[in-house]
Amino acid sequence: MKGKKGQEKVERQFQEDILSGMWEWRLQHPKATFVEIEAEMEKRIARLRALMLEEIIGLSSAADWPEGEAIDCPQCGAEVQRGGKQQRKLQASGGSEIEIEREYAECPACGAGFFPLDEELQLLAGSLCPHQYEGLVRLSSWMPFGKAAQTLRELLGVSVSKASARRDTEAAGAAYVALQREAADQIAREAPEEPAGMERALLSVDGAIVPLVQGEWAEVKTVVVGEVQRKVDGTGQSVVVTENLSYFSRLVDAQRFQHLALSELHRRGLGRCGQVAAVMDGADWQQGFVDYHRPDAVRILDFPHAGQRITAIGQVLLGEGSPACHQWIEPRLHQLKHDGPTHLLAELHGLQSEHPHISLIQENLAYLDKRIAQMQYPLFQQQGWPIGSGSVESANKLVVEARLKGAGMHWQRNNVDPLLALRNILCSDRWDQDWPCIAQRLRMQTWEKRIALRVKHRAVADLPLAA
């Protein structure tokens, strides 16, 4: 009977507000623009949507808890007790308010307190409907919190504060950080079989500096995994491309980073890839990362980094920016790329002998000597590998700096990783797959907080009264 009455109410509202109401509004606004007509229509549809949601939710079995019907606690399985009905207001698209009434349940065994209807509807904490909550977090992962709140209001008519946008986004990101940390711990502990990997994979790691509060700066480390393929470009030339990129970033030390990255590298099946090339700038911590995850990888020194060392030698000898310097550098970079490092390094050693007092030549030459095996560029290109670490350098800009290095931004250290985690799944095009896991973890955290709060209240209630 309740459903029948609700249906009649919605139909009546539709006829009065949408059909008759819009005709009457149009007669009163004969020169309204398309945008004005559409806005008025959306406002009325939003009210009808909220009404329908209230009525449809009211048909839920958890919304109408019949007397004498038992409900078991999801935590321990014991039969729960009624705790009285309470109202909850939610904000839906268009800014319309949805009001639902639900029964509170208390478990005498484990102390859990919850609303069965909230659990059935999988509602998140706060006043936003699940879709609006997700939209707010997603926008805040792309843009500053205040701008995200403003955009949500302009697109969906949902009002939320900048502080709420920050709080909800950081909570969602922290939930995903925890999920990935647990996954990495489990992989390290149990060594489960990896999924099938790619035939040829690129692995690249690098760091980017982000601003923290009180003038501090810290390095965010990022690893990129991609699939290397040969393709034919528009001119008919065979080119090497890296596709299907995914990212993992954290503000931690090198040893911790290589452990936490297990969650992403295991997901990509790095250990079961046919061949892997590690293209990097040659830092020692990066070599340790490759040693840990794929020691047999082909190691390639990023060609622009090698070029920077050669350029530095030319500048100190011939003067930075001089025509002679440019004429000296270009053919040597060409030689390195197409002939390899042997003859070039022999020439540079000769220059070092001629100028033993210039420490900069010795410093850069020592760097190159240490990485001869990683500069066999003709061989690497023949094998179909990229020789530049543009993927991870682009990741530094796209994943890290585009969101964390805006004008005037300074971050609390413990809030960096949550935002990085969300940026990773956004830029890896995995939001739709991973958001349900984040939402589930957030609901679980709300459940745990309720239990902890009830335990605390019970402890206070059991204290003896003061004289």
Buried (B, 14 or more C-beta within 10 A) or exposed (E): EEEEEBBEBBEEBBEEBBEEBBEEBEEEEEEBEEEEBEEBBBBBBBBBBBBBBBBBBBEBEBBBBEEEEEBEBBBEEEEBEEEEEEEBEBBBBBBBEBEBBBBBBBBEEBBBBBBBBBBBBEBBBBBBBBEBBBBBBBBBBBBBBBBBBBBBEEEBBBEBEBEBBBBBBBBBBBBBBBBBBEBBBBBEEEEEEBEEBBEBBBBBBBBBBBBBEEEEEBBBBBBBBBBBBEEEEEEEEEEBEBEBBBBBBBBBEBEEBBBBBBBBBBBBBBBBBEBBBBBBBBBEBBBBBBEBBBEEBBBBBBBBBBBEBBBBBBBBBBEEEEEEBEEBBEEBBEBBBEEBBEEBBEEBEEBBEEBEEBEBBBEBBEBBEEBEEBBBBBEBBEBBBBBBBBBBBEBBEBBBBBBBBEEEEEBEEEBBBBBBBBBBBBBBEBBEEBBEBBBEBBBEBBBEEBBEEBEEEEEEEEEEEEE
